[in-house]
């Protein structure tokens, strides 16, 4: 799944616009993202890679919450919450919206 996300983001180069003044990557994180981008997605903005990792961890966390009953007595069933948060993560990454049926 993370490779699919990276492939999607690599296909959006030129359309994705990071925030006007994104928080700069510094020190070790800057080097880690430069290395990861060089390895997995040459040309991808390293800030976009950080945002992709954040989105992936959010989706992974949502799955874990669902599997281990953490949504019980709050937003159960969690289908609508899951869908909204996945779409929100895609929006923050600049991915196009899915066509409506």
Contact map, one row per residue, 1 for C-alpha under 8 A:
11111000000000000000000000000000000000000000000000000000000000000000000000000000000000000000000000000
11111100000000000000000000000000000000000000000000000001000000000000000000000000000000000000000000000
11111110000000000000000000000000000000000000000000000000000000000000000000000000000000000000000000000
11111111000000000000000000000000000000000000000000000000000000000000000000000000000000000000000000000
11111111100000000000000000000000000000000000000000010000000000000000000000000000000000000000000000000
01111111110000000000000000000000000000011000000010010000000000000000000000000000000000000000000000000
00111111111000000000000000000000000000001000000000000000000000000000000000000000000000000000000000000
00011111111100000000000000000000000000000000000000000000000000000000000000000000000000000000001000000
00001111111110000000000000000000000000000001000000000000000000000000000000000000000000000000101000000
00000111111110000000000000000000000000001011000000000000000000000000000000000000000000000000000000000
00000011111110000000000000000000000000000000000000000000000000000000000000000000000000000000000000000
00000001111111110000000000000000000000000000000000000000000000000000000000000000000000000000011000000
00000000111111110000000000000000000000000011000000000000000000000000000000000000000000000000000000000
00000000000111111000000000000000000000000000000000000000000000000000000000000000000000000000000000000
00000000000111111000000000000000000000000000000000000000000000000000000000000000000000000000010000000
00000000000111111100000000000000000000000000000000000000000000000000000000000000000000000000111000000
00000000000001111111000000000000000000000000000000000000000000000000000000000000000000000000010000000
00000000000000011111110000000000000000000000001100000000000000000000000000000000000000000000000000000
00000000000000001111110000000000000000000000000000000000000000000000000000000000000000000000000000000
00000000000000001111110000000000000000000000000000000000000000000000000000000000000000000000000000000
00000000000000000111111000000000000000000000000000000000000000000000000000000000000000000000000000000
00000000000000000111111100000000000000000000001000000000000000000000000000000000000000000000000000000
00000000000000000000111110000000000000000000000000000000000000000000000000000000000000000000000000000
00000000000000000000011111000000000000000000001000000000000000000000000000000000000000000000000000000
00000000000000000000001111101100000000000000001000000000000000000000000000000000000000000000000000000
00000000000000000000000111111110000000000000000000000000000000000000000000000000000000000000000000000
00000000000000000000000011111110000000000000000000000000000000000000000000000000000000000000000000000
00000000000000000000000001111111000000000000000000000000000000000000000000000000000000000000000000000
00000000000000000000000011111111100000000000000000000000000000000000000000000000000000000000000000000
00000000000000000000000011111111110000000000010000000000000000000000000000000000000000000000000000000
00000000000000000000000001111111111000000000000000000000000000000000000000000000000000000000000000000
00000000000000000000000000011111111100000000000000000000000000000000000000000000000000000000000000000
00000000000000000000000000001111111110000000011011000000000000000000000000000000000000000000000000000
00000000000000000000000000000111111111000000010000000000000000000000000000000000000000000000000000000
00000000000000000000000000000011111111100000000000000000000000000000000000000000000000000000000000000
00000000000000000000000000000001111111111000000000000000000000000000000000000000000000000000000000000
00000000000000000000000000000000111111111111110010000000000000000000000000000000000000000000000000000
00000000000000000000000000000000011111111110000000000000000000000000000000000000000000000000000000000
00000000000000000000000000000000001111111100000000000000000000000000000000000000000000000000000000000
00000100000000000000000000000000000111111100000000000000000000000000000000000000000000000000000000000
00000110010000000000000000000000000111111111000000000000000000000000000000000000000000000000000000000
00000000000000000000000000000000000011111111000000000000000000000000000000000000000000000000000000000
00000000010010000000000000000000000011001111100000000000000000000000000000000000000000000000000000000
00000000110010000000000000000000000010001111110110000000000000000000000000000000000000000000000000000
00000000000000000000000000000000000010000011111110000000000000000000000000000000000000000000000000000
00000000000000000000000000000100110010000001111111000000000000000000000000000000000000000000000000000
00000000000000000100010110000000100000000000111111100000000000000000000000000000000000000000000000000
00000000000000000100000000000000000000000001111111110000000000000000000000000000000000000000100000000
00000100000000000000000000000000100010000001111111111000000000000000000000000000000000000000000000000
00000000000000000000000000000000100000000000011111111100000000000000000000000000000000000000000000000
00000000000000000000000000000000000000000000001111111110000000000000000000000000000000000001100000000
00001100000000000000000000000000000000000000000111111111000000000000000000000000000000000000100000000
00000000000000000000000000000000000000000000000011111111100000000000000000000000000000000000000000000
00000000000000000000000000000000000000000000000001111111110000000000000000000000000000000000000000000
00000000000000000000000000000000000000000000000000111111111000000000000000000000000000001100000000000
01000000000000000000000000000000000000000000000000011111111100000000000000000000000000000000000000000
00000000000000000000000000000000000000000000000000001111111110000000000000000000000000000000000000000
00000000000000000000000000000000000000000000000000000111111111000000000000000000000000000000000000000
00000000000000000000000000000000000000000000000000000011111111100000000000000000000001000000000000000
00000000000000000000000000000000000000000000000000000001111111110000000000000000000000000000000000000
00000000000000000000000000000000000000000000000000000000111111111000000000000000000000000000000000000
00000000000000000000000000000000000000000000000000000000011111111100000000000000010000000000000000000
00000000000000000000000000000000000000000000000000000000001111111110000000000000000000000000000000000
00000000000000000000000000000000000000000000000000000000000111111111000000000000000000000000000000000
00000000000000000000000000000000000000000000000000000000000011111111111000000000000000000000000000000
00000000000000000000000000000000000000000000000000000000000001111111111000000100000000000000000000000
00000000000000000000000000000000000000000000000000000000000000111111110000000000000000000000000000000
00000000000000000000000000000000000000000000000000000000000000011111110000000000000000000000000000000
00000000000000000000000000000000000000000000000000000000000000001111111100000000000000000000000000000
00000000000000000000000000000000000000000000000000000000000000001111111100000000000000000000000000000
00000000000000000000000000000000000000000000000000000000000000001100111111111100000000000000000000000
00000000000000000000000000000000000000000000000000000000000000000000111111111000000000000000000000000
00000000000000000000000000000000000000000000000000000000000000000000001111110000000000000000000000000
00000000000000000000000000000000000000000000000000000000000000000000001111110000000000000000000000000
00000000000000000000000000000000000000000000000000000000000000000000001111111100100000000000000000000
00000000000000000000000000000000000000000000000000000000000000000000001111111110000000000000000000000
00000000000000000000000000000000000000000000000000000000000000000000001100111111000000000000000000000
00000000000000000000000000000000000000000000000000000000000000000100001000111111110000000000000000000
00000000000000000000000000000000000000000000000000000000000000000000000000011111111000000000000000000
00000000000000000000000000000000000000000000000000000000000000000000000000001111111100000000000000000
00000000000000000000000000000000000000000000000000000000000000000000000000100111111110000000000000000
00000000000000000000000000000000000000000000000000000000000001000000000000000111111111000000000000000
00000000000000000000000000000000000000000000000000000000000000000000000000000011111111100000000000000
00000000000000000000000000000000000000000000000000000000000000000000000000000001111111110000000000000
00000000000000000000000000000000000000000000000000000000000000000000000000000000111111111000000000000
00000000000000000000000000000000000000000000000000000000001000000000000000000000011111111100000000000
00000000000000000000000000000000000000000000000000000000000000000000000000000000001111111110000010000
00000000000000000000000000000000000000000000000000000000000000000000000000000000000111111111000000000
00000000000000000000000000000000000000000000000000000010000000000000000000000000000011111111100000000
00000000000000000000000000000000000000000000000000000010000000000000000000000000000001111111111110000
00000000000000000000000000000000000000000000000000000000000000000000000000000000000000111111111110000
00000000000000000000000000000000000000000000000000100000000000000000000000000000000000011111111000000
00000000100000010000000000000000000000000000000100110000000000000000000000000000000000001111111000000
00000000000100111000000000000000000000000000000000000000000000000000000000000000000000000111111100000
00000001100100010000000000000000000000000000000000000000000000000000000000000000000000000111111110000
00000000000000000000000000000000000000000000000000000000000000000000000000000000000000000110011111000
00000000000000000000000000000000000000000000000000000000000000000000000000000000000000100110001111100
00000000000000000000000000000000000000000000000000000000000000000000000000000000000000000000000111110
00000000000000000000000000000000000000000000000000000000000000000000000000000000000000000000000011111
00000000000000000000000000000000000000000000000000000000000000000000000000000000000000000000000001111
00000000000000000000000000000000000000000000000000000000000000000000000000000000000000000000000000111
